[in-house]
Amino acid sequence: MPENNANEPGAPKQSASTAGGRPGTRQRRIGERLVEACLITERQLNEALRLQASQGGRTVEILVSLGYLDPAAFTRFLARQPGIPSINLQHYEVARETLTLVPRKFAVDNEVFPLDRMGNLLTLAMACPLDTETIQKLETQTGLRVKPVLCAPGDVRQAINRYYRGEPSSENTGEQGAPESSAEDTVKALAGVMRLSSVAHMIRQIQYLPGLPDTVRRVKEAMGDSEISVKEIAEVLSADPALAAKVLSVANSAAYGFHQRVAEVGHAVSLLGLRETYSIVVAAKVIDMFDDKKNFEYRSFWRTSLDCAAAALAFAKASPIVKRASGVFTAGLLHDIGRIALAEVAPERYARVESALRGDALLDAEHEVMGLTHAEAGHELARHWELPPEIASAIRFHHTPEEAEEGKVLATLTALASVAANADNEGIALTDELFAGQESRLELLGIDSSELKSILSEYCEQKDALSVFGFAA
């Protein structure tokens, strides 16, 4: 999806003489027609135009990604406009030069579709983004770095049929693309493609979310500087008393097993190590970055997330294969951070996802409404913040830890911890029965089901020990 808007439907092509005109004029004209049709409000249009001016992209694409404009409603509106033949519909959103990067046969055989190219990065919609062989093959063919994005198989197939129309699907058979379709089929196909397009836009939006605070940056820089002393790191942390208290709180958690109470920040840093201190600092500062707004209950969210962190520490303590609790607290706390990412970049749209949903039901609802799950969005935010790879992996795979190639143990700890935390916050009794069907995950951690009772008891103690992080019931 090119950053310019020269071919946006509903507007005449821009000539050389008008190319330097006032920016946003064409986008506003299209938006005003949508306002007149009562498909969006003036406020929604102005917000989209502000984002378009600062970050690029197409106005309609932004309206869809924010949840202000329904793709099907827009395509029906577009089909009714005079002077816009239906053939234009199949060329909306994805640039021809992007399509040529992925041959039709390759797209069909592997259920992939090219969404966007920015520099040397190709964003690729995939029915199975864990197919590393396909990703590597395409990187070799294109010379680009491929960013896979999980998208609904039906949307991927619709996009292939719509955009590769008339192109051979096989070099040898001469099989042709999808036949001409009805107006209704055109609307359905374009709506699916627009959902994919909005996914690419949301990923870009995540990259515009605030970076981590200066304290986090300074601690991270210290990790790579052998000349900086523990004392100097302690001074950085001590300048923020609330942060220092949180580091001490985690250091004194029973999961770390230190034999004496840690009372000084410098002592905590020396015992935890720089890497674990950094993870704790990240977790503490992220909580401070967001508050209740945009139709999302941040306080409730963080309370459940903190409980997950406490449960993760309890499972780590019980596992004989977890030598140190490195990254466990942060992975537990940030495992659902993708929900915040989606709520920030598309607040009204994400508000349509039922907040009480859990597990596969939540993922399915996010796919339907957003086109992107919180696990994928969280992984993008973790990359944006340059979190340690094993924590980013735990965030991405906390629903499916078996699929993780890196950080499988941490992802598994997080998955089990979320079961306990979600049940606890929904008022469900914490018993062994919660973990029915989780035997393979417990086995991976070397935990016997007979230990669950003591683990859940430990979890409750961890919650009390971490109360300094706030959000107590």
C-alpha positions in Angstrom: 0.0 0.0 0.0 1.9 3.1 -1.2 1.9 6.1 1.1 0.5 8.4 -1.5 -3.2 8.5 -2.3 -3.2 9.1 -6.0 -5.4 6.2 -6.9 -7.9 6.3 -4.0 -11.3 5.4 -5.4 -13.9 8.1 -5.7 -11.4 10.8 -6.7 -10.0 11.8 -10.1 -6.4 10.9 -10.8 -4.0 13.7 -9.8 -2.2 15.4 -12.7 1.2 16.8 -12.6 -0.2 20.3 -12.4 -2.2 19.5 -9.2 0.3 17.2 -7.5 1.7 20.0 -5.4 -1.7 21.2 -4.2 -2.9 21.6 -0.6 -2.3 18.2 1.1 -5.4 16.3 2.2 -7.9 18.0 -0.2 -8.8 14.8 -2.0 -8.9 12.8 1.2 -11.3 15.3 2.7 -13.5 15.3 -0.4 -13.9 11.5 -0.2 -14.4 11.7 3.6 -17.1 14.4 3.2 -19.0 12.2 0.8 -18.9 9.4 3.5 -20.1 11.9 6.1 -23.0 13.0 3.7 -23.9 9.3 3.4 -24.0 9.0 7.2 -21.3 6.3 7.1 -19.0 8.3 9.4 -19.2 11.4 11.5 -17.4 14.7 11.0 -15.4 14.0 14.2 -14.3 10.6 12.9 -13.3 12.1 9.6 -11.2 14.8 11.2 -9.4 12.3 13.4 -8.6 10.1 10.4 -7.3 13.2 8.5 -5.0 14.1 11.4 -3.6 10.6 11.4 -3.2 10.6 7.6 -1.3 13.9 7.8 1.1 12.8 10.4 1.6 9.2 9.5 0.6 8.7 5.9 -1.7 6.1 4.5 -5.1 6.3 3.0 -8.0 8.0 4.7 -10.4 5.1 4.1 -7.9 2.6 5.3 -7.4 4.6 8.5 -11.2 4.9 9.0 -11.6 1.1 8.7 -8.7 0.4 11.0 -10.2 2.7 13.7 -13.5 0.9 13.4 -15.3 4.0 12.1 -16.1 2.7 8.7 -17.5 -0.8 7.9 -15.7 -2.3 4.8 -18.8 -3.8 3.4 -20.8 -0.6 3.8 -18.0 1.3 2.1 -17.8 -1.0 -0.9 -21.6 -0.9 -1.3 -21.4 2.9 -1.2 -18.5 2.9 -3.6 -20.3 0.7 -6.1 -23.2 3.2 -6.2 -21.0 6.2 -7.1 -21.2 7.4 -10.8 -18.1 7.2 -12.9 -16.4 4.4 -10.9 -16.6 1.2 -12.9 -16.4 -2.1 -11.1 -13.0 -2.9 -12.5 -11.6 -0.2 -10.2 -12.7 -2.1 -7.2 -10.3 -4.9 -7.8 -7.3 -2.5 -7.8 -8.2 -0.8 -4.6 -5.7 -0.9 -1.7 -2.8 -3.0 -2.9 -0.3 -1.6 -5.3 0.6 -3.6 -8.5 4.3 -3.4 -7.7 3.5 -5.1 -4.3 1.5 -7.9 -6.0 4.3 -8.6 -8.5 6.6 -9.6 -5.6 4.5 -12.7 -4.9 3.5 -14.8 -8.0 -0.1 -16.1 -8.0 0.9 -19.7 -7.9 3.1 -19.1 -4.8 0.3 -17.2 -3.1 -2.3 -20.0 -3.8 0.0 -22.9 -2.9 1.0 -21.3 0.4 -2.1 -19.2 1.3 -0.3 -15.9 1.5 -1.0 -12.5 0.2 1.4 -9.4 0.1 -0.1 -6.5 2.1 2.5 -3.8 2.1 6.0 -2.9 1.3 8.0 -0.3 3.2 11.6 -0.1 2.2 13.1 -3.6 2.4 10.2 -4.9 4.6 7.3 -6.9 3.1 4.3 -7.4 5.2 2.7 -10.8 4.3 -0.8 -12.0 5.3 -0.5 -15.7 6.0 -3.0 -18.4 7.0 -0.1 -20.0 8.9 2.6 -17.4 9.9 4.6 -20.2 11.6 5.5 -21.6 8.2 9.1 -20.5 8.3 10.0 -22.4 5.1 7.6 -20.3 3.1 8.9 -17.1 4.7 12.5 -18.0 4.0 11.7 -19.0 0.4 10.0 -15.7 -0.3 12.8 -13.7 1.4 15.3 -15.5 -1.0 13.1 -14.8 -4.0 12.5 -11.1 -3.2 15.6 -10.1 -1.4 13.3 -8.5 1.2 12.7 -9.2 4.9 9.3 -10.7 5.3 7.0 -9.8 8.3 4.3 -12.5 8.6 0.9 -11.6 9.9 -1.8 -14.1 10.9 -5.0 -13.5 9.0 -8.1 -15.5 8.4 -7.7 -18.0 5.6 -11.0 -16.9 4.0 -9.7 -13.3 3.7 -6.4 -14.4 2.2 -8.2 -16.5 -0.4 -10.6 -13.7 -1.3 -7.7 -11.3 -1.7 -5.9 -13.8 -4.0 -9.0 -14.3 -6.2 -9.7 -10.6 -6.4 -6.2 -9.3 -7.1 -4.7 -12.0 -9.2 -7.7 -12.2 -11.5 -6.8 -13.5 -15.0 -3.2 -14.3 -14.0 -2.0 -17.9 -14.5 -2.1 -20.0 -11.4 0.3 -22.5 -12.9 3.1 -22.0 -15.5 2.3 -25.4 -17.1 -1.5 -25.9 -16.9 -2.5 -22.4 -18.0 -5.2 -22.4 -15.5 -6.7 -18.9 -15.2 -7.7 -16.9 -12.2 -11.2 -16.5 -10.7 -14.0 -15.8 -13.2 -15.8 -12.5 -13.3 -17.9 -12.2 -10.2 -21.2 -10.5 -9.3 -21.4 -7.2 -7.6 -22.2 -8.9 -4.4 -19.1 -11.1 -4.7 -17.1 -8.0 -5.5 -18.3 -6.3 -2.3 -17.5 -9.4 -0.2 -14.1 -9.8 -1.7 -13.1 -6.2 -1.3 -14.4 -6.1 2.3 -12.1 -9.0 3.1 -9.1 -7.3 1.4 -9.8 -4.1 3.3 -9.7 -6.1 6.6 -6.3 -7.3 5.6 -5.3 -3.8 4.6 -6.4 -2.5 8.0 -4.2 -5.1 9.7 -1.2 -3.6 8.0 -2.3 -0.2 9.0 -2.8 -1.2 12.7 0.7 -2.7 12.8 2.1 0.6 11.6 0.0 2.4 14.2 1.5 0.3 16.9 4.9 1.5 15.9 3.7 5.0 16.7 2.8 4.2 20.3 5.0 5.8 23.0 8.4 4.5 23.5 9.6 3.3 26.9 10.6 6.1 29.4 14.1 7.4 29.8 14.7 5.3 32.9 14.2 2.1 30.9 16.6 3.3 28.2 19.3 4.2 30.7 19.1 0.7 32.4 19.2 -1.0 29.0 22.2 1.0 28.0 23.9 0.0 31.2 23.4 -3.7 30.3 25.8 -3.2 27.4 28.4 -1.0 29.3 30.9 -3.1 31.3 32.2 0.1 32.9 29.0 1.0 34.7 28.8 -0.2 38.2 25.9 -1.6 40.2 26.0 1.5 42.3 25.4 3.7 39.3 22.4 1.6 38.2 21.1 1.8 41.8 21.4 5.6 41.7 19.3 5.7 38.4 16.6 3.6 40.0 16.7 5.4 43.3 15.9 8.7 41.6 12.4 7.2 41.1 11.3 6.1 44.6 8.2 4.3 43.3 10.2 2.4 40.8 12.8 1.5 43.4 10.1 0.1 45.7 8.8 -2.1 42.9 12.2 -3.5 42.1 12.6 -4.3 45.8 9.2 -5.9 46.0 10.0 -8.3 43.2 13.4 -9.1 44.5 11.9 -10.0 47.8 9.4 -12.4 46.1 9.8 -15.9 47.3 10.3 -17.1 43.7 13.8 -15.8 43.8 14.7 -17.6 47.0 17.1 -15.0 48.4 17.9 -16.0 52.0 17.6 -12.5 53.5 15.3 -9.6 53.0 16.6 -7.2 50.3 16.5 -3.6 51.7 18.7 -1.7 49.3 18.3 -1.2 45.6 22.0 -1.8 44.9 21.8 -5.1 46.7 18.7 -6.0 44.7 20.4 -5.2 41.4 23.5 -7.3 42.3 21.3 -10.3 43.2 18.9 -10.0 40.3 21.4 -9.2 37.7 21.1 -6.4 35.1 19.0 -8.4 32.6 16.3 -9.3 35.2 16.4 -5.8 36.7 15.8 -4.4 33.2 12.8 -6.6 32.7 11.3 -5.6 36.0 11.9 -1.9 35.2 10.2 -2.3 31.9 7.2 -4.0 33.5 6.9 -1.3 36.2 7.1 1.6 33.8 4.7 0.2 31.2 2.0 0.2 33.9 2.5 3.9 34.3 2.1 4.6 30.6 -1.6 3.9 30.3 -4.7 4.8 32.3 -8.5 4.3 32.0 -9.6 5.8 28.8 -10.7 4.8 25.3 -13.4 2.4 26.4 -10.8 0.1 28.0 -10.6 -0.7 31.7 -6.9 -0.4 32.4 -7.1 -0.8 36.1 -8.9 -4.1 35.9 -6.6 -5.2 33.1 -3.5 -4.5 35.1 -4.9 -6.1 38.2 -5.4 -9.4 36.3 -2.0 -9.0 34.6 -0.2 -8.6 37.9 -2.0 -11.7 39.2 -0.7 -13.6 36.1 2.9 -12.4 37.0 2.5 -13.7 40.5 1.2 -17.0 39.3 4.0 -17.3 36.8 6.5 -16.8 39.6 4.8 -19.5 41.6 4.9 -22.0 38.7 8.6 -21.1 38.1 9.5 -21.8 41.7 7.9 -25.2 41.4 9.5 -26.2 38.1 12.8 -28.1 38.4 13.8 -27.0 34.9 13.5 -23.3 35.6 17.0 -22.5 37.0 16.2 -18.8 37.5 13.0 -16.8 37.3 14.5 -14.6 34.6 11.9 -12.8 32.6 9.0 -14.7 34.3 7.5 -11.8 36.1 7.6 -9.5 33.1 6.3 -12.1 30.7 3.4 -12.7 33.0 2.6 -9.1 33.5 2.8 -8.2 29.8 1.4 -11.3 28.2 -1.9 -9.5 27.3 -0.2 -6.2 26.4 -1.6 -6.6 22.8 -5.0 -5.8 24.1 -3.7 -2.4 25.2 -2.1 -2.0 21.8 -5.3 -2.7 20.0 -7.3 -0.5 22.3 -4.9 2.4 21.8 -4.8 2.3 17.9 -8.4 1.4 17.3 -10.4 2.2 20.5 -13.9 2.2 19.2 -13.3 -0.9 17.1 -11.8 -2.9 19.9 -14.6 -1.9 22.2 -16.7 -4.2 20.1 -14.7 -7.2 21.4 -16.4 -8.6 24.5 -14.0 -7.9 27.4 -15.1 -11.0 29.3 -14.0 -13.4 26.6 -11.1 -15.7 27.3 -8.9 -18.1 25.4 -9.8 -19.2 21.9 -13.2 -17.3 22.1 -11.2 -14.1 22.6 -8.9 -14.8 19.7 -11.8 -15.7 17.4 -13.6 -12.5 18.3 -10.5 -10.4 17.7 -10.0 -12.1 14.3 -13.6 -11.3 13.4 -13.6 -7.6 14.6 -10.0 -6.6 14.2 -8.4 -9.0 11.8 -5.5 -9.2 14.3 -5.3 -10.9 17.7 -3.9 -9.4 20.8 -1.1 -12.0 20.8 0.1 -10.8 17.4 -0.4 -7.1 18.4 1.5 -7.7 21.6 4.4 -9.2 19.8 4.5 -6.1 17.5 4.6 -3.9 20.6 7.3 -6.0 22.2 9.4 -5.6 19.1 8.7 -1.9 19.1 9.9 -1.6 22.7 12.9 -4.0 21.9 12.0 -6.3 24.8 14.2 -9.4 25.3 13.3 -12.0 22.6 12.2 -14.7 25.0 9.6 -12.3 26.5 8.4 -11.2 23.1 8.0 -14.9 22.2 6.0 -15.6 25.4 3.7 -12.7 24.6 3.1 -14.0 21.1 2.6 -17.7 22.1 1.0 -17.5 25.5 -2.2 -19.1 24.0 -0.2 -21.7 22.0 3.1 -22.2 23.8 3.7 -25.5 21.9 4.2 -23.4 18.7 7.0 -21.3 20.2 10.5 -22.0 18.8 12.1 -19.6 21.2 11.3 -19.2 24.9 8.9 -22.3 24.9 9.4 -22.7 28.7 8.6 -19.1 29.4 5.5 -19.2 27.1 4.3 -22.3 28.9 4.7 -20.8 32.3 2.8 -17.8 31.1 0.0 -19.9 29.6 -0.5 -21.8 32.9 -0.3 -18.7 35.0 -3.0 -17.0 32.9 -5.4 -19.8 33.7 -5.0 -19.2 37.4 -5.1 -15.4 37.2 -8.2 -15.3 34.9 -10.1 -17.8 37.1 -9.2 -15.9 40.3 -10.4 -12.6 38.9 -13.6 -14.1 37.7 -14.3 -15.5 41.2 -13.7 -19.1 40.2 -12.3 -21.4 42.9 -8.6 -22.1 42.5 -8.5 -25.9 42.3 -6.7 -28.6 40.4 -9.6 -28.9 38.1 -8.7 -25.6 36.4 -5.8 -27.4 34.8 -7.7 -30.3 33.2 -6.2 -30.7 29.7 -3.0 -28.9 30.6 -1.0 -32.1 31.4 1.4 -31.8 28.5 2.3 -28.2 29.6 2.8 -29.3 33.2 5.0 -32.1 32.0 7.1 -29.8 29.9 7.9 -27.8 33.1 8.5 -31.0 35.1 5.5 -30.3 37.4 3.3 -33.1 38.7 -0.4 -32.4 39.0 -0.2 -33.3 42.6 1.8 -30.1 43.2 -0.9 -27.8 41.9 -2.5 -27.2 45.3 0.8 -25.9 46.7 1.5 -23.9 43.6 -1.9 -22.1 43.9 -1.2 -21.5 47.6 2.2 -20.0 46.6 0.4 -17.8 44.0 -1.8 -16.3 46.6 1.2 -15.4 48.7 3.0 -13.9 45.7 0.0 -11.7 45.1 0.3 -10.2 48.6 4.1 -9.7 48.3 3.6 -7.8 45.0 0.9 -5.5 46.3 3.3 -2.5 46.0 2.7 -2.6 42.2 -0.9 -1.4 43.0 -4.2 -2.5 41.6 -5.1 -4.4 44.8 -8.7 -5.6 45.0 
